[in-house]
């Protein structure tokens, strides 16, 4: 596995949540930079006894609902 893909959502409180699509890895942070570091830490922790993937892709999903009044 060369790349892990994380689905990232923006929480109502402004923080970010990242969920890996291929493995049971989950993390969260208040800022984008902190999220990137949290993902690195989580991936390294999950792969502590085996090689880490070459790349990580963070896919930001933004779901917005508004009225057309």
C-alpha positions in Angstrom: 0.0 0.0 0.0 1.7 3.2 -1.2 -1.0 5.7 -0.3 -3.5 6.1 2.5 -6.5 8.3 1.9 -8.2 10.2 4.7 -11.7 11.7 4.4 -11.5 15.0 6.3 -14.6 16.8 7.6 -14.9 20.2 9.2 -16.8 20.0 12.5 -19.4 22.5 13.6 -17.0 23.8 16.2 -14.4 24.5 13.6 -12.1 21.5 14.2 -11.2 18.8 11.7 -11.8 15.1 11.8 -9.9 12.7 9.6 -10.9 9.0 8.9 -8.7 6.7 6.9 -10.6 4.9 4.2 -8.4 1.8 4.1 -7.5 1.2 7.7 -9.1 1.9 11.1 -7.2 5.1 11.7 -9.0 8.1 13.1 -7.8 11.5 14.5 -8.9 15.1 15.0 -7.4 18.5 15.6 -8.4 22.2 15.8 -6.3 23.5 12.8 -5.3 22.1 9.4 -1.6 22.1 10.4 -2.3 20.3 13.7 -4.5 17.8 11.8 -1.6 17.0 9.4 0.7 16.3 12.3 -2.0 14.3 14.1 -2.4 12.1 10.9 1.3 11.6 10.7 1.4 10.5 14.3 -1.6 8.2 14.0 -0.3 6.5 10.8 3.1 6.0 12.4 1.5 4.6 15.6 -0.7 2.2 13.5 2.3 1.0 11.5 4.7 0.9 14.5 5.8 -2.7 13.6 5.7 -2.4 9.8 6.7 0.0 7.0 4.6 3.2 6.7 2.9 4.1 3.4 4.8 6.4 1.0 2.0 9.0 0.9 -1.0 10.2 2.7 -3.9 12.0 0.9 -6.2 14.3 2.9 -9.5 14.7 1.1 -11.5 17.6 2.6 -15.2 17.0 2.3 -17.3 20.1 2.8 -21.0 19.7 3.1 -22.9 23.0 3.0 -26.7 23.5 3.2 -28.3 26.9 2.6 -31.7 28.2 1.6 -32.6 30.0 -1.5 -35.0 32.5 0.0 
